[in-house]
Amino acid sequence: MSLIPLTVRLEDLIANYDVFLIDQFGVLRDDIGPYPGAPPALAALKEAGKVVIILSNSGRSGDYNADRLVALGFARSSFDRFVTSGDVAYEILSQDLKLIRSQTRCLTISSGGDTNLADRLGLITVDDASDADVVVISGSEAELISLEEYRALLRPAAEKNAPCYCTNPDIHKLAGGTIAPGAGSLAKLYEELGGAVTWIGKPHKEIYHYARSTLGSIASDRIVCIGDSIEHDIAGATNASLPSALVETGILSGLSGSTIKALLDKFDVTPTYLLERFSLVDER
């Protein structure tokens, strides 16, 4: 796209929008803690009377993520709700009666041994892909486990055509100050092995429909999406016909303007706005 996004301050967005759909990692925080100025900036949105939804490609529940955000120093009163791709996956898969009533065996690929979705659905957790009827990819530990190891782990399930649900489509993740392959990269491996993957989360529309279902009849031009991922946050907002602001932190941190433009061209999207970072001017 040839349009040039307008560079703005967060204060400008506060003046022009009523609802904020804000990414978590790369906008509010990294894998260690909050970005400078992010907690008071988030609080300022609520003080201005805005509806604030944290919209995250996390395979874990919104309640889990909300508690974690509060533990990092964000006030619980600074956001209305936390919506995750894990919540959306549960909403969708809990209606699949065959899946949840047939003693389905599930292999979960995650971080920290998380099996939240399988547990909520009542599936039987297995550790060996050859035993799995279904695979859930909700996280990645690719900073510790090589992609080749993941490939070998997933191969038996892919070869037996076990359906896979990727509940965190992020291709990259922040890990220890670096960028590592995310759950989406592992799901792409599964596809390379011949397995079928259902993708749930940004940039796919279901998570936006889910978030908007909590809002009532608010017009699209009163909602703005803020994120650091061109491939997920900006493409997702574009797919959902919503205005967007690209924050030059997170996975874009340190990249040149020409590199960012090349990424926008690659994914054929243009954010409505550019933000240097998610903070107020007087907090910088």
Rosetta blueprint (number, residue, H / E / L):
1 M L
2 S L
3 L L
4 I L
5 P L
6 L E
7 T E
8 V L
9 R L
10 L H
11 E H
12 D H
13 L H
14 I H
15 A H
16 N H
17 Y L
18 D L
19 V E
20 F E
21 L E
22 I E
23 D L
24 Q L
25 F E
26 G L
27 V L
28 L L
29 R E
30 D L
31 D L
32 I L
33 G L
34 P E
35 Y L
36 P L
37 G L
38 A H
39 P H
40 P H
41 A H
42 L H
43 A H
44 A H
45 L H
46 K H
47 E H
48 A L
49 G L
50 K L
51 V E
52 V E
53 I E
54 I E
55 L E
56 S E
57 N L
58 S L
59 G L
60 R L
61 S L
62 G H
63 D H
64 Y H
65 N H
66 A H
67 D H
68 R H
69 L H
70 V H
71 A H
72 L L
73 G L
74 F L
75 A L
76 R H
77 S H
78 S H
79 F L
80 D L
81 R E
82 F E
83 V E
84 T E
85 S H
86 G H
87 D H
88 V H
89 A H
90 Y H
91 E H
92 I H
93 L H
94 S L
95 Q L
96 D L
97 L H
98 K H
99 L H
100 I H
101 R H
102 S L
103 Q L
104 T L
105 R E
106 C E
107 L E
108 T E
109 I E
110 S L
111 S L
112 G L
113 G L
114 D L
115 T L
116 N H
117 L H
118 A H
119 D H
120 R H
121 L H
122 G L
123 L L
124 I E
125 T E
126 V L
127 D L
128 D L
129 A H
130 S H
131 D H
132 A L
133 D L
134 V E
135 V E
136 V E
137 I E
138 S L
139 G L
140 S L
141 E L
142 A L
143 E L
144 L L
145 I L
146 S L
147 L H
148 E H
149 E H
150 Y H
151 R H
152 A H
153 L H
154 L H
155 R H
156 P H
157 A H
158 A H
159 E H
160 K L
161 N L
162 A L
163 P L
164 C E
165 Y E
166 C E
167 T L
168 N L
169 P L
170 D L
171 I L
172 H E
173 K E
174 L E
175 A E
176 G L
177 G L
178 T E
179 I E
180 A E
181 P E
182 G L
183 A H
184 G H
185 S H
186 L H
187 A H
188 K H
189 L H
190 Y H
191 E H
192 E H
193 L L
194 G L
195 G L
196 A L
197 V E
198 T E
199 W E
200 I L
201 G L
202 K L
203 P L
204 H L
205 K H
206 E H
207 I H
208 Y H
209 H H
210 Y H
211 A H
212 R H
213 S L
214 T L
215 L L
216 G L
217 S L
218 I L
219 A L
220 S H
221 D H
222 R H
223 I E
224 V E
225 C E
226 I E
227 G E
228 D L
229 S L
230 I H
231 E H
232 H H
233 D H
234 I H
235 A H
236 G H
237 A H
238 T H
239 N H
240 A L
241 S L
242 L L
243 P L
244 S E
245 A E
246 L E
247 V E
248 E L
249 T L
250 G H
251 I H
252 L H
253 S L
254 G L
255 L L
256 S L
257 G H
258 S H
259 T H
260 I H
261 K H
262 A H
263 L H
264 L H
265 D H
266 K H
267 F H
268 D L
269 V L
270 T L
271 P L
272 T L
273 Y E
274 L E
275 L E
276 E L
277 R L
278 F L
279 S L
280 L L
281 V H
282 D H
283 E H
284 R L
